[in-house]
């Protein structure tokens, strides 16, 4: 399988996006565990190549893999870590990395930033 993530994701990683709390961005090998869990729990559809995880819960994001090639389509999923099918595994699908960032990561990051007390940073 070609393990090269789409250009948009590689560009973002190459330009310094490593995390947007609560989301952490992963290298291909770091997502292999979630890929295996997704494969066990999915009822239908394509496998994924996981590229992100949320640090405070078991939410993950991965690019769909078709015919051994990582596509641009993002799957946002939450495994149950059971060895059977999970009808609630997939929260949503997005056309590409930037749509996922816009709809999920940026709002989650804003919510976290809004909850932080920044007053101590003025010292």
C-alpha positions, 0 to 999 in steps of 0.5 A: 500500500502507498502510505503517503498521505494527501498533499493537503495534509503533508503541506499542513504538517510540513508547515508546522501543524502538529497539534491543535488542542485537543487534536493531535496530528500523526505520522502514518505509523502512529495511526496503525493501531487505530487503523486495525481497530477501525477495520475490526469494527467497521460494518461496511466501507473502505479501510482508513489510514488514521492521521489524527486523534483527539487527546481527551477521548477516543475520536480519530480521523483517517483518510479512506484507503481505496485499492491500496491508495490513500484518498482525500476523503476523511472519516471521523470515527469513534471506536468502541474497542470491542471485537465486533461490528460497531454501528456507531463507529463513523460520526461523519465523512468529509470530502477532504482534510480542509473540510474536516479542519473547518468543520471539526478541528477549528471549532474544537480548538476554539472551544478549548481556547475559550475555556482557558483562563489567559489572564496569567499570560500577561505576567 
